[in-house]
Amino acid sequence: EGAPVGKQLICTDCVGAGAGELIYWCRGKESSFPFLPVEVPADNTIVGIVDELHVKRSK
């Protein structure tokens, strides 16, 4: 139902997400790409804010 699940994670943010927003994130080497040409030591980066989420429920 949109409630947070799992462990908390610390991410760098290249999109300006706010507290409580549903986000899309990446990890690994690719998490530093949004900041190129600067080399940022990032393991996890927020790369998108989810505007809408459509869930099809099975019967």
C-alpha atoms as an extended CHARMM CRD file, in Angstrom:
* protein
*
        59  EXT
         1         1  GLU       CA              0.0000000000        0.0000000000        0.0000000000  PROA      1               0.0000000000
         2         2  GLY       CA              2.9660000000        2.3280000000       -0.4680000000  PROA      2               0.0000000000
         3         3  ALA       CA              4.3660000000        1.9090000000        3.0350000000  PROA      3               0.0000000000
         4         4  PRO       CA              8.1600000000        1.7740000000        3.4090000000  PROA      4               0.0000000000
         5         5  VAL       CA              9.6310000000       -1.7370000000        3.6170000000  PROA      5               0.0000000000
         6         6  GLY       CA             13.1380000000       -3.0880000000        4.1070000000  PROA      6               0.0000000000
         7         7  LYS       CA             16.2500000000       -1.4430000000        5.4670000000  PROA      7               0.0000000000
         8         8  GLN       CA             17.0190000000        2.2590000000        5.2550000000  PROA      8               0.0000000000
         9         9  LEU       CA             19.6010000000        3.3190000000        2.6920000000  PROA      9               0.0000000000
        10        10  ILE       CA             21.7050000000        6.4620000000        2.3430000000  PROA      10              0.0000000000
        11        11  CYS       CA             21.8730000000        7.8370000000       -1.2220000000  PROA      11              0.0000000000
        12        12  THR       CA             23.2890000000       10.8330000000       -3.0130000000  PROA      12              0.0000000000
        13        13  ASP       CA             20.5300000000       12.7500000000       -4.8200000000  PROA      13              0.0000000000
        14        14  CYS       CA             20.7910000000       14.2380000000       -8.3130000000  PROA      14              0.0000000000
        15        15  VAL       CA             17.0810000000       15.0940000000       -8.7290000000  PROA      15              0.0000000000
        16        16  GLY       CA             16.1670000000       17.0010000000       -5.5580000000  PROA      16              0.0000000000
        17        17  ALA       CA             13.7930000000       14.4390000000       -4.0460000000  PROA      17              0.0000000000
        18        18  GLY       CA             12.0070000000       15.4290000000       -0.8720000000  PROA      18              0.0000000000
        19        19  ALA       CA             11.2290000000       13.4570000000        2.2660000000  PROA      19              0.0000000000
        20        20  GLY       CA              8.4560000000       10.9230000000        1.7510000000  PROA      20              0.0000000000
        21        21  GLU       CA              8.6460000000       10.8840000000       -2.0630000000  PROA      21              0.0000000000
        22        22  LEU       CA              8.6780000000        7.5880000000       -3.9540000000  PROA      22              0.0000000000
        23        23  ILE       CA             12.0040000000        7.4410000000       -5.7790000000  PROA      23              0.0000000000
        24        24  TYR       CA             13.9790000000        5.3390000000       -8.2580000000  PROA      24              0.0000000000
        25        25  TRP       CA             17.6190000000        4.6880000000       -7.3660000000  PROA      25              0.0000000000
        26        26  CYS       CA             20.6320000000        2.8780000000       -8.7680000000  PROA      26              0.0000000000
        27        27  ARG       CA             23.7010000000        1.3780000000       -7.1440000000  PROA      27              0.0000000000
        28        28  GLY       CA             27.2740000000        0.5640000000       -8.0300000000  PROA      28              0.0000000000
        29        29  LYS       CA             29.5460000000        2.3820000000      -10.4510000000  PROA      29              0.0000000000
        30        30  GLU       CA             26.5360000000        3.7470000000      -12.3720000000  PROA      30              0.0000000000
        31        31  SER       CA             25.4370000000        5.7110000000       -9.2970000000  PROA      31              0.0000000000
        32        32  SER       CA             28.2440000000        8.2170000000       -9.9230000000  PROA      32              0.0000000000
        33        33  PHE       CA             27.3450000000        8.8300000000      -13.6060000000  PROA      33              0.0000000000
        34        34  PRO       CA             24.7780000000       11.6500000000      -13.0380000000  PROA      34              0.0000000000
        35        35  PHE       CA             27.5610000000       13.7980000000      -11.5690000000  PROA      35              0.0000000000
        36        36  LEU       CA             30.0740000000       13.4280000000      -14.4370000000  PROA      36              0.0000000000
        37        37  PRO       CA             32.5540000000       14.9000000000      -15.2250000000  PROA      37              0.0000000000
        38        38  VAL       CA             33.0110000000       15.2280000000      -11.4440000000  PROA      38              0.0000000000
        39        39  GLU       CA             34.0000000000       11.9190000000       -9.8530000000  PROA      39              0.0000000000
        40        40  VAL       CA             31.6740000000       11.4940000000       -6.8760000000  PROA      40              0.0000000000
        41        41  PRO       CA             32.3490000000        8.6210000000       -4.4390000000  PROA      41              0.0000000000
        42        42  ALA       CA             28.7620000000        7.3270000000       -4.4890000000  PROA      42              0.0000000000
        43        43  ASP       CA             27.4690000000        3.7920000000       -3.9910000000  PROA      43              0.0000000000
        44        44  ASN       CA             23.7520000000        4.6860000000       -4.2840000000  PROA      44              0.0000000000
        45        45  THR       CA             22.0840000000        7.6030000000       -6.0710000000  PROA      45              0.0000000000
        46        46  ILE       CA             18.4780000000        8.7400000000       -6.4200000000  PROA      46              0.0000000000
        47        47  VAL       CA             17.9920000000        9.1380000000      -10.1820000000  PROA      47              0.0000000000
        48        48  GLY       CA             14.2410000000        9.6890000000      -10.4620000000  PROA      48              0.0000000000
        49        49  ILE       CA             11.0620000000       10.6870000000       -8.6610000000  PROA      49              0.0000000000
        50        50  VAL       CA              8.0450000000        8.4760000000       -9.3520000000  PROA      50              0.0000000000
        51        51  ASP       CA              5.0140000000       10.5800000000      -10.3620000000  PROA      51              0.0000000000
        52        52  GLU       CA              2.4790000000        7.7570000000      -10.6640000000  PROA      52              0.0000000000
        53        53  LEU       CA              2.3930000000        4.0780000000       -9.7970000000  PROA      53              0.0000000000
        54        54  HSD       CA             -0.1900000000        1.7140000000      -11.2520000000  PROA      54              0.0000000000
        55        55  VAL       CA             -0.5020000000       -1.6820000000       -9.5650000000  PROA      55              0.0000000000
        56        56  LYS       CA             -2.5080000000       -4.4960000000      -11.1200000000  PROA      56              0.0000000000
        57        57  ARG       CA             -3.7490000000       -6.7760000000       -8.3720000000  PROA      57              0.0000000000
        58        58  SER       CA             -4.2030000000      -10.4660000000       -9.1060000000  PROA      58              0.0000000000
        59        59  LYS       CA             -7.4340000000      -12.1390000000       -8.0430000000  PROA      59              0.0000000000
